[in-house]
Amino acid sequence: DSIFVRLVGTKYEVHGIKFNPVPLMTGTDAEKSIERIAEVAERHADTLAGFESIGYDTPGYGYGEKDESGVPKLKKLIGQLADKI
């Protein structure tokens, strides 16, 4: 099974002729989102196998916030959470 965690600051609006939710991720808040991801991960810790995120590092994919080295904060935080769990 997969669990989808809605990211904080991301808009999930309907777009197109058919009912298709489209995530608008330029406003994603990395710090608040990782708290939500961690909460869900802890709730499912006994069956958690890993995390998945898209490989692009652009703002439109939720990676607008970067650390001092230019690494997307959310990607880095997901990696740190995976290492911790």
Secondary structure, DSSP 8 states (H G I E B T S, - for coil): -------TT-EEEEETTTTEEEEE-TT--HHHHHHHHHHHHHHTTTT-------S--SGGGT---B-TTS-BHHHHHHHHHHHH-
